[in-house]
Amino acid sequence: MCKLVGLEIASGGMKQLWKGRKILPNLKFIHLEGMDKLTSFPDVSESPNIERLILSGCRSLVEVHESLGSHRRLVYLDMNGCSQLKCLPSRLEMESLETLILYHCKSLERFPEVSPCMVKLSQLDLSFCPTIKELPSSIINLSSLSFLNLEYCSNLENIPNSICELKYLKCLHLHNCKKLRSFPKELGSMKMLEELWLGFRQIEEKSFPQNLDALSSLEELYLSGNSQLVELPSSICHLSRLKCLEVNECSRLQRLCGLPSSIQVMKANNCISLEKIGDLSKECDWLYKDMAEL
């Protein structure tokens, strides 16, 4: 077994992979997709060269060994659909990790503290994790993060202000985070952000970031399903790269004025209170609205 390079088992009936420690110095990847009976993932401290670990669809998996959190060579970790997973290692110190996929881990109660060594992580997907209530402030240590997906984290109440210091973040998805009432006031260094999804959560104009215009690279802004929004913040006019604006089903929205000339697509279906739309760019390809009259 010491010469084993890869381990792939799909849809097996095992409850555990091995007991205790296994000395597997050459092991590079483990693929256990769809292992319905697997309840725990073992100690991998003696398998220091694993680069790729896939546990997606292991629906009975409840826990992973603490050693996984300090694995130094792991680059890709996919645990999507581990619906019974309740906890991860208490601290993540995975200095080579670039991609972490945890979507649809619907029993996951908290996201761990993050070590300053986690500088290579670029993609973090926590969508459809309804029991997570907050993120740790140490998320600031994910200094290379470019994609953060928190869609349908329906009990998420708080995101730390430190998220605004993630200067390489390009996509931030907070769609359907219904308990998230506020957003960090200062957007700080998020000058590379291209997509911001804030749909189907109740955020008032006063709760919008004060310096929305700091998002100088923003191209797509999604605000649909917000019944508290009466008008957009005036700073939106300074988003010179904004191409797509979606405000569907914003039932109290009355005005869409001061929009940047860069907009090409605007969707405003079922905005039943909308009374006025300002001048639109000649480049606007589509304007969706569902109103009898303006």
C-alpha positions as CSV (number, residue, x, y, z in Angstrom):
1,M,0.0,0.0,0.0
2,C,2.9,2.4,0.6
3,K,3.3,2.8,-3.2
4,L,-0.3,3.8,-3.7
5,V,-0.7,7.0,-5.8
6,G,-4.4,7.3,-6.2
7,L,-7.6,5.9,-4.5
8,E,-10.9,6.0,-6.2
9,I,-14.1,4.4,-4.9
10,A,-17.5,5.3,-6.0
11,S,-20.9,4.4,-4.4
12,G,-19.4,1.8,-2.1
13,G,-20.9,0.6,1.2
14,M,-18.0,1.3,3.5
15,K,-18.6,3.3,6.7
16,Q,-14.9,4.3,7.1
17,L,-11.9,4.3,4.9
18,W,-9.4,3.0,7.4
19,K,-8.7,3.0,11.1
20,G,-6.0,5.0,12.8
21,R,-3.1,6.2,10.6
22,K,-2.0,4.8,7.3
23,I,1.5,5.5,6.0
24,L,0.8,6.4,2.4
25,P,3.6,8.8,1.4
26,N,3.0,8.6,-2.4
27,L,-0.8,9.1,-2.3
28,K,-1.7,12.0,-4.5
29,F,-5.5,11.9,-4.8
30,I,-8.6,10.4,-3.1
31,H,-11.9,10.3,-4.9
32,L,-14.8,8.9,-2.8
33,E,-17.7,10.5,-4.7
34,G,-21.2,9.2,-3.7
35,M,-20.1,7.0,-0.8
36,D,-23.5,7.0,0.9
37,K,-22.4,5.0,4.0
38,L,-19.2,6.8,4.8
39,T,-19.6,8.4,8.2
40,S,-16.1,9.8,8.9
41,F,-12.9,10.7,7.1
42,P,-9.7,9.3,8.7
43,D,-6.4,10.7,9.9
44,V,-4.3,11.7,6.9
45,S,-1.2,13.0,8.7
46,E,0.9,10.2,7.3
47,S,-0.3,10.9,3.8
48,P,1.4,14.3,3.3
49,N,1.3,14.5,-0.5
50,I,-2.4,14.3,-1.2
51,E,-3.3,17.1,-3.6
52,R,-6.9,16.4,-4.5
53,L,-9.7,15.1,-2.3
54,I,-13.2,14.6,-3.5
55,L,-15.9,13.6,-1.0
56,S,-18.9,15.0,-2.9
57,G,-22.2,13.2,-2.3
58,C,-21.1,11.4,0.8
59,R,-24.5,12.0,2.4
60,S,-23.8,10.2,5.7
61,L,-20.4,11.9,6.4
62,V,-20.7,13.6,9.8
63,E,-17.1,14.6,10.5
64,V,-13.6,14.7,9.1
65,H,-10.4,14.1,11.1
66,E,-8.7,17.2,12.5
67,S,-5.5,16.4,10.6
68,L,-7.2,17.4,7.3
69,G,-7.3,21.0,8.5
70,S,-3.5,21.2,8.6
71,H,-2.7,19.3,5.4
72,R,0.1,21.2,3.6
73,R,-0.1,19.9,0.1
74,L,-3.9,19.7,-0.6
75,V,-4.9,21.9,-3.5
76,Y,-8.5,20.9,-4.2
77,L,-11.1,19.9,-1.7
78,D,-14.7,19.1,-2.8
79,M,-17.3,18.2,-0.2
80,N,-20.4,19.3,-1.9
81,G,-23.6,17.5,-1.0
82,C,-22.3,16.1,2.4
83,S,-25.6,16.9,3.9
84,Q,-24.9,15.4,7.3
85,L,-21.5,17.1,7.8
86,K,-21.7,19.1,11.0
87,C,-18.2,20.4,11.5
88,L,-14.9,20.9,9.9
89,P,-11.5,21.0,11.6
90,S,-11.5,23.8,14.1
91,R,-8.8,25.7,12.2
92,L,-7.8,25.7,8.5
93,E,-4.0,25.8,7.9
94,M,-3.9,24.4,4.4
95,E,-1.2,26.5,2.8
96,S,-1.6,25.0,-0.7
97,L,-5.4,24.9,-0.9
98,E,-6.8,26.8,-3.9
99,T,-10.4,25.5,-4.1
100,L,-12.8,24.6,-1.3
101,I,-16.3,23.5,-2.3
102,L,-18.8,23.0,0.5
103,Y,-22.1,23.8,-1.1
104,H,-25.2,21.9,0.0
105,C,-23.6,21.0,3.3
106,K,-26.9,21.8,5.0
107,S,-25.9,20.6,8.5
108,L,-22.6,22.5,8.6
109,E,-22.9,24.7,11.7
110,R,-19.9,27.0,11.4
111,F,-17.0,27.8,9.2
112,P,-13.6,27.4,10.9
113,E,-11.0,30.0,11.8
114,V,-8.5,30.7,9.0
115,S,-4.8,30.7,9.4
116,P,-2.6,33.5,7.7
117,C,-0.9,30.7,5.7
118,M,-4.1,30.3,3.6
119,V,-2.9,32.7,0.9
120,K,-3.6,30.5,-2.1
121,L,-7.3,29.9,-1.7
122,S,-9.1,31.6,-4.6
123,Q,-12.5,29.9,-4.6
124,L,-14.8,29.3,-1.7
125,D,-18.3,27.9,-2.2
126,L,-20.6,27.8,0.8
127,S,-23.9,28.1,-1.0
128,F,-26.9,26.2,0.4
129,C,-25.5,25.9,3.9
130,P,-28.6,27.1,5.8
131,T,-27.2,26.5,9.3
132,I,-24.2,28.8,9.1
133,K,-24.9,32.0,11.0
134,E,-21.6,33.9,10.6
135,L,-18.2,33.9,9.1
136,P,-15.1,34.4,11.2
137,S,-13.2,37.7,10.9
138,S,-10.1,35.7,10.1
139,I,-11.5,35.3,6.6
140,I,-9.3,38.3,5.9
141,N,-6.4,35.9,5.7
142,L,-7.8,34.5,2.4
143,S,-5.9,37.2,0.7
144,S,-6.1,35.7,-2.8
145,L,-9.8,34.9,-2.7
146,S,-11.5,35.8,-6.0
147,F,-14.8,33.9,-5.7
148,L,-17.0,33.7,-2.6
149,N,-20.5,32.1,-2.9
150,L,-22.9,32.4,0.1
151,E,-26.1,32.0,-1.8
152,Y,-29.0,30.5,0.1
153,C,-27.2,30.7,3.4
154,S,-30.7,31.5,4.8
155,N,-29.6,31.9,8.5
156,L,-26.5,33.9,7.8
157,E,-26.8,37.0,10.1
158,N,-23.4,38.6,9.9
159,I,-20.5,38.9,7.6
160,P,-17.4,40.6,9.0
161,N,-16.2,44.0,7.9
162,S,-12.9,42.3,7.1
163,I,-14.4,40.9,4.0
164,C,-14.0,44.3,2.4
165,E,-10.2,43.9,2.6
166,L,-10.2,41.0,0.2
167,K,-8.8,43.1,-2.6
168,Y,-8.7,40.3,-5.3
169,L,-12.3,39.3,-4.8
170,K,-14.2,39.4,-8.2
171,C,-17.5,37.6,-7.4
172,L,-19.5,37.9,-4.2
173,H,-22.8,36.1,-4.1
174,L,-25.2,36.8,-1.2
175,H,-28.4,35.9,-3.0
176,N,-31.2,34.7,-0.8
177,C,-29.4,35.4,2.5
178,K,-32.7,36.4,4.0
179,K,-31.5,37.1,7.6
180,L,-28.6,39.2,6.5
181,R,-29.9,42.7,7.2
182,S,-26.8,44.8,6.6
183,F,-23.7,45.0,4.5
184,P,-20.3,46.5,5.5
185,K,-20.5,50.2,5.2
186,E,-17.0,50.7,3.8
187,L,-16.0,48.6,0.8
188,G,-12.3,49.4,1.3
189,S,-10.1,47.6,-1.2
190,M,-12.7,45.7,-3.2
191,K,-11.7,47.4,-6.4
192,M,-11.6,44.2,-8.5
193,L,-15.2,43.1,-7.6
194,E,-17.1,42.4,-10.9
195,E,-20.2,40.7,-9.6
196,L,-22.3,41.5,-6.6
197,W,-25.4,39.4,-5.9
198,L,-27.7,40.8,-3.1
199,G,-31.0,39.5,-4.4
200,F,-33.9,38.4,-2.2
201,R,-32.8,39.8,1.1
202,Q,-34.2,42.9,2.7
203,I,-31.7,45.7,2.6
204,E,-32.8,49.4,2.9
205,E,-31.1,52.2,1.1
206,K,-29.5,53.4,4.3
207,S,-27.9,50.0,4.8
208,F,-26.1,50.1,1.4
209,P,-22.4,50.8,1.6
210,Q,-21.6,54.5,1.7
211,N,-18.9,54.3,-0.9
212,L,-20.6,52.0,-3.5
213,D,-18.6,54.0,-6.1
214,A,-15.4,52.3,-4.7
215,L,-16.4,49.2,-6.7
216,S,-14.7,50.6,-9.8
217,S,-14.7,47.3,-11.6
218,L,-18.3,46.3,-10.9
219,E,-20.1,45.0,-14.0
220,E,-23.1,43.1,-12.6
221,L,-25.3,44.1,-9.7
222,Y,-28.3,41.9,-8.7
223,L,-30.8,43.4,-6.2
224,S,-34.0,41.5,-7.1
225,G,-36.6,40.6,-4.5
226,N,-36.0,43.5,-2.1
227,S,-39.3,44.9,-0.8
228,Q,-37.6,47.5,1.4
229,L,-35.8,49.3,-1.4
230,V,-37.4,52.6,-2.5
231,E,-34.6,54.0,-4.6
232,L,-31.0,53.1,-5.5
233,P,-28.2,54.9,-3.7
234,S,-27.0,58.0,-5.7
235,S,-23.4,56.7,-5.8
236,I,-24.5,54.1,-8.3
237,C,-24.0,56.7,-11.0
238,H,-20.3,56.4,-10.5
239,L,-20.1,52.7,-11.4
240,S,-18.7,53.4,-14.9
241,R,-18.3,49.7,-15.8
242,L,-21.7,48.5,-14.7
243,K,-23.3,46.6,-17.6
244,C,-26.1,44.6,-15.9
245,L,-28.6,45.8,-13.3
246,E,-31.3,43.5,-12.0
247,V,-34.1,44.8,-9.7
248,N,-36.9,42.4,-10.4
249,E,-39.7,42.2,-7.8
250,C,-38.6,45.2,-5.8
251,S,-42.2,46.1,-4.9
252,R,-41.5,49.5,-3.3
253,L,-38.9,50.7,-5.8
254,Q,-40.2,54.1,-7.1
255,R,-37.4,55.5,-9.2
256,L,-34.5,54.3,-11.3
257,C,-32.6,57.5,-11.9
258,G,-28.9,58.5,-12.2
259,L,-27.9,55.3,-13.8
260,P,-24.5,55.0,-15.4
261,S,-24.4,55.2,-19.2
262,S,-22.5,51.9,-19.3
263,I,-25.6,49.8,-18.6
264,Q,-26.5,47.4,-21.3
265,V,-29.0,45.2,-19.6
266,M,-31.6,46.2,-17.0
267,K,-34.3,44.0,-15.6
268,A,-37.1,45.4,-13.6
269,N,-40.0,42.9,-13.8
270,N,-42.9,43.3,-11.3
271,C,-41.6,46.5,-9.8
272,I,-45.2,47.6,-9.1
273,S,-44.4,51.0,-7.6
274,L,-41.9,52.1,-10.2
275,E,-42.9,55.6,-11.5
276,K,-39.8,56.9,-13.2
277,I,-36.8,55.6,-15.2
278,G,-34.0,58.0,-16.0
279,D,-32.1,58.2,-19.3
280,L,-30.7,55.0,-20.5
281,S,-27.6,54.4,-22.6
282,K,-28.2,53.9,-26.3
283,E,-26.2,50.7,-25.8
284,C,-28.9,49.3,-23.5
285,D,-29.8,46.0,-25.2
286,W,-32.7,44.9,-23.1
287,L,-35.0,46.7,-20.7
288,Y,-37.4,44.3,-18.9
289,K,-40.3,45.8,-17.1
290,D,-43.8,44.6,-16.3
291,M,-46.0,47.6,-15.8
292,A,-49.2,48.9,-17.3
293,E,-47.8,52.4,-17.4
294,L,-45.1,54.7,-16.1
